[in-house]
Amino acid sequence: MVSALSIKELKKTYGNGVVALKSVSLEVEEGDFFALLGPNGAGKTTLIGIVSGLVNKDSGEVKIGDLSIDEESAQAKLHVGVVPQEFNFGIFEKVENIVVDQAGYYGIPRKRALVAAEKYLKQLGLWEKRHEQARSLSGGMKRRLMIARGLVHEPKLLILDEPTAGVDIELRRDMWDFLRELNAAGVTIILTTHYLEEAEQLCRHVAIINQGEIVERGEIKTLLASMEEETFVFDLGSSVSTEGIAKLQPFRASVGDRSVELTLTKEHTLDKALLALHGLGLEVKSLRNKTNRLEEFFVQKTGKSNKS
């Protein structure tokens, strides 16, 4: 497969001595929907900054497709769209102008930029707001405006840094649908998010960065299947007796009122847990993961919550 993004032995140390990246290597295949995860301060922002040309690297190689950001910087930037976490447009500017003016930075003629702006503002539900100042938009609309601006030059690679932060659930689902359609149309997407349900729902591959190093990478489904343990919550028809609690201790049981949390491993499987509960005369009404599975995997690999 062709790589949309190729990073080899990337290093960055800031002037204050903070080592942000320690020889990071990463490949993102063309057409992939890729999650880049890590706790705050792990190196995600520095990595994105280098790829987008906003931060200078100390050493290493970065290619957008087959274009080096060192040797073919201008052309490489044409293929990348970045949607940062912070709103960074003029709040007194009109919505359409924000998108069209962005296209100008890429040398796109205004006539063509107007067509692209209309396309993405309509797709993102902002067309009716095109003549309004950005300050009048809700937080969710501002997020969508950032995405429209990042797409106006039709990049092959789109990098989204917390695109649904502060967005309500319904709007978040709508944005998921839009991003899936965009990816299906051939745009490679790299997503950073603190909503790990979002990464599990949208992305096929993931890399977890911690303290400037990639600590895990691979296909999400494969990595989750390799988890050493998962915690499930079982909703029961009755309470667990004192005797029952003792018999469930191999599962590190934590008992609530008509519920129990059991930790499952390769040895203490879901089938065995259900048999144990049935053996105690307990009816299982429902069961669910205590946390999002990717969240649990993330904590196992970094020792931290993704919100830390």
ROVOTOR-601414 format. One line per field, with one value per residue (C-alpha): residue number from 1; residue in one letter; x, y, z. Coordinates in nm, 4 decimals. Layout:
N
n: (NUM | ...) $
res: (a | ...) $
u: (X | ...) $
v: (Y | ...) $
w: (Z | ...) $
This chain:
308
n: (1 | 2 | 3 | 4 | 5 | 6 | 7 | 8 | 9 | 10 | 11 | 12 | 13 | 14 | 15 | 16 | 17 | 18 | 19 | 20 | 21 | 22 | 23 | 24 | 25 | 26 | 27 | 28 | 29 | 30 | 31 | 32 | 33 | 34 | 35 | 36 | 37 | 38 | 39 | 40 | 41 | 42 | 43 | 44 | 45 | 46 | 47 | 48 | 49 | 50 | 51 | 52 | 53 | 54 | 55 | 56 | 57 | 58 | 59 | 60 | 61 | 62 | 63 | 64 | 65 | 66 | 67 | 68 | 69 | 70 | 71 | 72 | 73 | 74 | 75 | 76 | 77 | 78 | 79 | 80 | 81 | 82 | 83 | 84 | 85 | 86 | 87 | 88 | 89 | 90 | 91 | 92 | 93 | 94 | 95 | 96 | 97 | 98 | 99 | 100 | 101 | 102 | 103 | 104 | 105 | 106 | 107 | 108 | 109 | 110 | 111 | 112 | 113 | 114 | 115 | 116 | 117 | 118 | 119 | 120 | 121 | 122 | 123 | 124 | 125 | 126 | 127 | 128 | 129 | 130 | 131 | 132 | 133 | 134 | 135 | 136 | 137 | 138 | 139 | 140 | 141 | 142 | 143 | 144 | 145 | 146 | 147 | 148 | 149 | 150 | 151 | 152 | 153 | 154 | 155 | 156 | 157 | 158 | 159 | 160 | 161 | 162 | 163 | 164 | 165 | 166 | 167 | 168 | 169 | 170 | 171 | 172 | 173 | 174 | 175 | 176 | 177 | 178 | 179 | 180 | 181 | 182 | 183 | 184 | 185 | 186 | 187 | 188 | 189 | 190 | 191 | 192 | 193 | 194 | 195 | 196 | 197 | 198 | 199 | 200 | 201 | 202 | 203 | 204 | 205 | 206 | 207 | 208 | 209 | 210 | 211 | 212 | 213 | 214 | 215 | 216 | 217 | 218 | 219 | 220 | 221 | 222 | 223 | 224 | 225 | 226 | 227 | 228 | 229 | 230 | 231 | 232 | 233 | 234 | 235 | 236 | 237 | 238 | 239 | 240 | 241 | 242 | 243 | 244 | 245 | 246 | 247 | 248 | 249 | 250 | 251 | 252 | 253 | 254 | 255 | 256 | 257 | 258 | 259 | 260 | 261 | 262 | 263 | 264 | 265 | 266 | 267 | 268 | 269 | 270 | 271 | 272 | 273 | 274 | 275 | 276 | 277 | 278 | 279 | 280 | 281 | 282 | 283 | 284 | 285 | 286 | 287 | 288 | 289 | 290 | 291 | 292 | 293 | 294 | 295 | 296 | 297 | 298 | 299 | 300 | 301 | 302 | 303 | 304 | 305 | 306 | 307 | 308) $
res: (m | v | s | a | l | s | i | k | e | l | k | k | t | y | g | n | g | v | v | a | l | k | s | v | s | l | e | v | e | e | g | d | f | f | a | l | l | g | p | n | g | a | g | k | t | t | l | i | g | i | v | s | g | l | v | n | k | d | s | g | e | v | k | i | g | d | l | s | i | d | e | e | s | a | q | a | k | l | h | v | g | v | v | p | q | e | f | n | f | g | i | f | e | k | v | e | n | i | v | v | d | q | a | g | y | y | g | i | p | r | k | r | a | l | v | a | a | e | k | y | l | k | q | l | g | l | w | e | k | r | h | e | q | a | r | s | l | s | g | g | m | k | r | r | l | m | i | a | r | g | l | v | h | e | p | k | l | l | i | l | d | e | p | t | a | g | v | d | i | e | l | r | r | d | m | w | d | f | l | r | e | l | n | a | a | g | v | t | i | i | l | t | t | h | y | l | e | e | a | e | q | l | c | r | h | v | a | i | i | n | q | g | e | i | v | e | r | g | e | i | k | t | l | l | a | s | m | e | e | e | t | f | v | f | d | l | g | s | s | v | s | t | e | g | i | a | k | l | q | p | f | r | a | s | v | g | d | r | s | v | e | l | t | l | t | k | e | h | t | l | d | k | a | l | l | a | l | h | g | l | g | l | e | v | k | s | l | r | n | k | t | n | r | l | e | e | f | f | v | q | k | t | g | k | s | n | k | s) $
u: (0.0000 | 0.1028 | 0.1630 | -0.0324 | 0.2041 | 0.5463 | 0.7434 | 1.0879 | 1.2932 | 1.1385 | 1.2942 | 1.2112 | 1.3456 | 1.2274 | 1.4551 | 1.3470 | 1.4803 | 1.1452 | 1.1894 | 0.8654 | 0.9478 | 1.1999 | 1.2739 | 0.9090 | 0.8369 | 0.4885 | 0.3151 | -0.0422 | -0.1715 | -0.3544 | -0.7300 | -0.6989 | -0.8962 | -0.6238 | -0.6372 | -0.3409 | -0.3992 | -0.2094 | -0.2482 | -0.1875 | 0.1810 | 0.2505 | 0.3754 | 0.0626 | 0.0510 | 0.4221 | 0.3869 | 0.0921 | 0.2767 | 0.5770 | 0.3643 | 0.1708 | 0.4851 | 0.4127 | 0.6911 | 1.0514 | 1.1857 | 1.5345 | 1.5901 | 1.4075 | 1.2092 | 0.8473 | 0.6781 | 0.3272 | 0.2721 | 0.6047 | 0.6744 | 0.9369 | 0.8428 | 1.2080 | 1.2690 | 0.9166 | 0.7564 | 0.5158 | 0.3777 | 0.3530 | 0.1453 | -0.1050 | -0.1979 | -0.2584 | -0.5573 | -0.5342 | -0.8259 | -0.6771 | -0.8461 | -0.8577 | -1.0740 | -0.8299 | -1.0391 | -1.1543 | -1.4842 | -1.5983 | -1.5390 | -1.8255 | -1.8477 | -1.8089 | -1.5153 | -1.3288 | -1.3420 | -1.2756 | -0.9859 | -0.8231 | -0.8238 | -0.6282 | -0.3336 | -0.3066 | -0.3177 | -0.6715 | -0.8543 | -1.1492 | -1.4036 | -1.2942 | -1.2743 | -1.6362 | -1.7495 | -1.5532 | -1.6765 | -2.0379 | -1.9852 | -1.8466 | -2.0648 | -2.3695 | -2.2391 | -2.1686 | -2.5018 | -2.3590 | -2.4747 | -2.7621 | -2.5113 | -2.2631 | -2.3228 | -2.3189 | -2.0202 | -1.8475 | -1.9109 | -2.2828 | -2.2253 | -2.2732 | -1.9733 | -2.0754 | -2.1134 | -1.7688 | -1.6259 | -1.7909 | -1.6612 | -1.3088 | -1.3563 | -1.4917 | -1.1919 | -0.9538 | -1.1105 | -1.1520 | -0.8289 | -0.9335 | -0.6425 | -0.5621 | -0.4752 | -0.6941 | -0.5674 | -0.8388 | -0.7338 | -1.0285 | -1.2914 | -1.5919 | -1.4703 | -1.7625 | -2.0105 | -2.3402 | -2.4053 | -2.6481 | -2.4163 | -2.1196 | -2.2989 | -2.3750 | -2.0080 | -1.9134 | -2.1357 | -1.9772 | -1.6243 | -1.7094 | -1.8393 | -1.5284 | -1.3039 | -1.5059 | -1.4476 | -1.0718 | -0.9538 | -0.7061 | -0.7992 | -0.5861 | -0.7896 | -0.6839 | -0.9585 | -1.0240 | -1.3484 | -1.2122 | -1.5553 | -1.5141 | -1.1819 | -1.3192 | -1.6278 | -1.4471 | -1.0900 | -0.9336 | -0.5801 | -0.4348 | -0.1034 | -0.0694 | 0.1997 | 0.3222 | 0.6128 | 0.7277 | 0.7342 | 0.4934 | 0.4041 | 0.1511 | 0.0235 | -0.1842 | -0.5360 | -0.7839 | -0.9787 | -0.6587 | -0.5256 | -0.8537 | -0.8622 | -0.5183 | -0.6259 | -0.5105 | -0.8239 | -1.1573 | -1.4017 | -1.7718 | -2.0752 | -2.3483 | -2.6971 | -2.8682 | -3.2185 | -3.1218 | -2.8355 | -2.5199 | -2.4946 | -2.1863 | -2.1151 | -2.1518 | -1.9031 | -1.6401 | -1.6986 | -1.6633 | -1.3298 | -1.1267 | -1.2922 | -1.1908 | -1.5580 | -1.6929 | -2.0548 | -2.3273 | -2.7021 | -2.8217 | -2.5061 | -2.1512 | -1.8311 | -1.6100 | -1.2653 | -1.2257 | -0.8933 | -0.7714 | -0.8243 | -1.1361 | -1.3493 | -1.6988 | -1.8379 | -1.6913 | -1.8271 | -2.1776 | -2.1537 | -2.0376 | -2.3272 | -2.5750 | -2.4306 | -2.5143 | -2.8739 | -2.8303 | -3.0201 | -2.8171 | -3.0453 | -2.7775 | -2.4025 | -2.1742 | -1.8135 | -1.7425 | -1.5566 | -1.5032 | -1.2726 | -1.0228 | -1.0155 | -0.9311 | -0.6600 | -0.5224 | -0.4956 | -0.3215 | -0.0594 | -0.0008 | -0.1129 | -0.3189 | -0.6640 | -0.6762 | -0.8174 | -0.5122) $
v: (0.0000 | 0.3590 | 0.5695 | 0.8927 | 0.9884 | 0.8422 | 0.9449 | 0.8076 | 0.8640 | 1.2020 | 1.3912 | 1.7224 | 1.8886 | 2.2375 | 2.5167 | 2.4705 | 2.1153 | 1.9376 | 1.6306 | 1.6161 | 1.3379 | 1.0568 | 0.8976 | 0.8486 | 0.6389 | 0.5971 | 0.4966 | 0.5889 | 0.4148 | 0.5998 | 0.5919 | 0.4947 | 0.6389 | 0.6549 | 0.7421 | 0.9108 | 0.8862 | 0.9934 | 1.1789 | 1.5524 | 1.6308 | 1.3008 | 1.4634 | 1.4602 | 1.8372 | 1.8533 | 1.5686 | 1.7383 | 2.0699 | 1.9199 | 1.7423 | 2.0630 | 2.2780 | 2.4823 | 2.3303 | 2.2676 | 1.9181 | 1.8493 | 1.5438 | 1.2673 | 1.2403 | 1.3246 | 1.2555 | 1.3414 | 1.0753 | 1.0792 | 1.4459 | 1.5365 | 1.8263 | 1.9329 | 1.9198 | 1.9817 | 2.1758 | 2.3884 | 2.0953 | 1.8752 | 2.1361 | 2.1436 | 1.7838 | 1.8398 | 1.9930 | 2.0592 | 2.1258 | 2.2431 | 2.2084 | 2.5823 | 2.8194 | 3.0393 | 3.2415 | 3.6026 | 3.6046 | 3.9195 | 3.7666 | 3.6202 | 3.2417 | 3.2121 | 3.4546 | 3.2511 | 2.9453 | 3.1255 | 3.3292 | 3.0080 | 2.8736 | 3.1800 | 3.0714 | 2.7662 | 2.9693 | 2.8612 | 3.1139 | 3.2830 | 3.1432 | 2.7882 | 2.8623 | 2.9832 | 2.6542 | 2.4498 | 2.6660 | 2.6169 | 2.2407 | 2.1988 | 2.4589 | 2.2784 | 1.9361 | 2.0639 | 2.2424 | 2.5945 | 2.7303 | 2.9285 | 3.0965 | 3.1908 | 3.5665 | 3.5800 | 3.6690 | 3.3706 | 3.5065 | 3.4342 | 3.0604 | 2.8027 | 2.6019 | 2.3061 | 2.5260 | 2.6743 | 2.3207 | 2.2466 | 2.5746 | 2.4698 | 2.1454 | 2.3269 | 2.5593 | 2.2637 | 2.0963 | 2.3908 | 2.3132 | 1.9463 | 1.7871 | 1.4176 | 1.4010 | 1.5600 | 1.5901 | 1.6491 | 1.7548 | 1.7023 | 1.7841 | 1.7106 | 1.8660 | 2.0369 | 1.9172 | 1.7599 | 1.3921 | 1.4389 | 1.6761 | 1.4512 | 1.1598 | 1.3797 | 1.4739 | 1.1063 | 1.0351 | 1.3217 | 1.2028 | 0.8447 | 0.9706 | 1.1851 | 0.8877 | 0.6627 | 0.9227 | 0.8651 | 1.1241 | 0.9834 | 1.1024 | 1.1205 | 1.1810 | 1.2788 | 1.2637 | 1.2267 | 1.0461 | 0.6967 | 0.5687 | 0.8020 | 0.6451 | 0.2920 | 0.3781 | 0.5614 | 0.4410 | 0.1255 | 0.1728 | 0.3424 | 0.4572 | 0.5421 | 0.7936 | 0.8461 | 1.0612 | 1.1204 | 0.7554 | 0.5282 | 0.2612 | 0.0692 | 0.0646 | -0.1577 | -0.2428 | -0.1496 | -0.4766 | -0.6824 | -0.4789 | -0.5011 | -0.8781 | -0.8987 | -0.7250 | -0.9067 | -0.8206 | -0.6391 | -0.5343 | -0.6071 | -0.4904 | -0.7530 | -0.6297 | -0.8976 | -0.9986 | -1.0109 | -0.9162 | -1.1226 | -1.3008 | -1.2872 | -1.6486 | -1.5575 | -1.2717 | -1.5152 | -1.7521 | -1.4684 | -1.3428 | -1.5100 | -1.2418 | -0.9629 | -0.8984 | -0.5605 | -0.5882 | -0.3252 | -0.3356 | -0.5993 | -0.5642 | -0.6935 | -0.5906 | -0.8806 | -0.8610 | -1.1089 | -1.2503 | -1.5226 | -1.7661 | -1.6175 | -1.5789 | -1.4439 | -1.7974 | -1.8918 | -1.5722 | -1.6453 | -2.0050 | -1.8828 | -1.6377 | -1.9030 | -2.1459 | -1.8962 | -1.8799 | -1.5280 | -1.4140 | -1.1891 | -0.9168 | -0.7444 | -0.6958 | -0.4262 | -0.3146 | -0.0940 | 0.1485 | 0.1839 | -0.1030 | 0.1244 | 0.3386 | 0.0303 | -0.0715 | 0.2839 | 0.2845 | -0.0538 | 0.0820 | 0.4268 | 0.3968 | 0.7134 | 0.8222 | 0.9780 | 1.2887 | 1.3339) $
w: (0.0000 | -0.0680 | 0.2419 | 0.2743 | 0.5570 | 0.6276 | 0.9367 | 1.0137 | 1.3297 | 1.4015 | 1.6923 | 1.8579 | 2.1719 | 2.2604 | 2.3756 | 2.7378 | 2.7318 | 2.6941 | 2.4745 | 2.2760 | 2.0290 | 2.0676 | 1.7303 | 1.6279 | 1.3173 | 1.1741 | 0.8511 | 0.7602 | 0.4501 | 0.1760 | 0.2368 | 0.6028 | 0.8933 | 1.1577 | 1.5279 | 1.6959 | 2.0697 | 2.3771 | 2.7069 | 2.7207 | 2.6728 | 2.4969 | 2.1743 | 1.9528 | 1.8983 | 1.8170 | 1.5687 | 1.3961 | 1.3995 | 1.2202 | 0.9587 | 0.8859 | 0.8727 | 1.1848 | 1.3976 | 1.2952 | 1.3603 | 1.4911 | 1.2733 | 1.0918 | 0.7720 | 0.6937 | 0.3609 | 0.2483 | -0.0157 | -0.1990 | -0.1214 | 0.1409 | 0.3676 | 0.3528 | -0.0213 | -0.1564 | 0.1261 | -0.0797 | -0.2787 | 0.0298 | 0.2156 | -0.0707 | 0.0108 | 0.3840 | 0.5589 | 0.9328 | 1.1649 | 1.4975 | 1.8329 | 1.9038 | 1.6989 | 1.5096 | 1.2664 | 1.2914 | 1.4783 | 1.2946 | 0.9514 | 0.7535 | 0.7372 | 0.3606 | 0.3550 | 0.6161 | 0.3931 | 0.0633 | 0.2022 | 0.3280 | -0.0279 | -0.1332 | 0.0817 | -0.1447 | -0.4667 | -0.5522 | -0.7760 | -0.6073 | -0.8558 | -0.7805 | -0.4070 | -0.4045 | -0.5579 | -0.3030 | -0.0154 | -0.1224 | -0.1470 | 0.2042 | 0.3754 | 0.2383 | 0.3400 | 0.6906 | 0.7309 | 0.7291 | 0.3930 | 0.5423 | 0.7762 | 0.5024 | 0.5258 | 0.9064 | 1.1235 | 1.2799 | 1.6291 | 1.5838 | 1.5390 | 1.8116 | 1.9298 | 1.7145 | 1.4063 | 1.4655 | 1.4746 | 1.1406 | 0.9981 | 1.0947 | 0.9015 | 0.5939 | 0.6021 | 0.6310 | 0.3259 | 0.0884 | -0.1004 | -0.1410 | 0.0534 | 0.0215 | 0.3935 | 0.6618 | 1.0199 | 1.2809 | 1.6302 | 1.8686 | 1.6027 | 1.8256 | 2.1529 | 2.3233 | 2.0611 | 2.1704 | 2.1024 | 1.8118 | 1.6266 | 1.6990 | 1.5292 | 1.2272 | 1.2037 | 1.2253 | 0.9256 | 0.7302 | 0.8098 | 0.7107 | 0.3741 | 0.3288 | 0.4020 | 0.1690 | -0.1045 | -0.0695 | 0.1838 | 0.4349 | 0.7855 | 1.0988 | 1.4128 | 1.7620 | 2.0216 | 2.3933 | 2.3091 | 2.2627 | 2.1635 | 1.8654 | 1.7672 | 1.8029 | 1.5947 | 1.3142 | 1.2835 | 1.1434 | 1.2760 | 1.5814 | 1.7221 | 2.0901 | 2.1791 | 2.5347 | 2.6532 | 2.2969 | 2.1920 | 2.0045 | 2.2612 | 2.0520 | 1.6947 | 1.4728 | 1.3617 | 1.6331 | 1.6129 | 1.6445 | 1.9366 | 2.1270 | 2.0722 | 2.2359 | 2.5574 | 2.8684 | 3.0632 | 3.0412 | 3.3123 | 3.2591 | 3.4543 | 3.4972 | 3.5864 | 3.7928 | 3.8899 | 4.2591 | 4.4911 | 4.5332 | 4.8678 | 5.0920 | 4.9968 | 4.6302 | 4.6598 | 4.7883 | 4.4949 | 4.2443 | 4.3741 | 4.0940 | 3.8780 | 4.1203 | 4.1888 | 4.2931 | 4.4041 | 4.3854 | 4.4427 | 4.1947 | 3.9876 | 3.9909 | 3.8141 | 3.7036 | 3.5474 | 3.2633 | 3.1448 | 2.9084 | 3.1974 | 3.3549 | 3.0434 | 2.9843 | 2.9529 | 3.2914 | 3.4485 | 3.3215 | 3.4457 | 3.7873 | 3.8150 | 3.6987 | 3.9547 | 4.2274 | 4.1067 | 3.9721 | 3.6628 | 3.4295 | 3.2940 | 3.0840 | 3.0608 | 2.9245 | 2.9268 | 3.2273 | 3.0007 | 2.6288 | 2.5252 | 2.3572 | 2.6734 | 2.8774 | 2.6290 | 2.6342 | 3.0135 | 3.0077 | 2.7647 | 2.9158 | 3.2762 | 3.2232 | 3.1189 | 2.7729 | 2.9430 | 3.1650) $
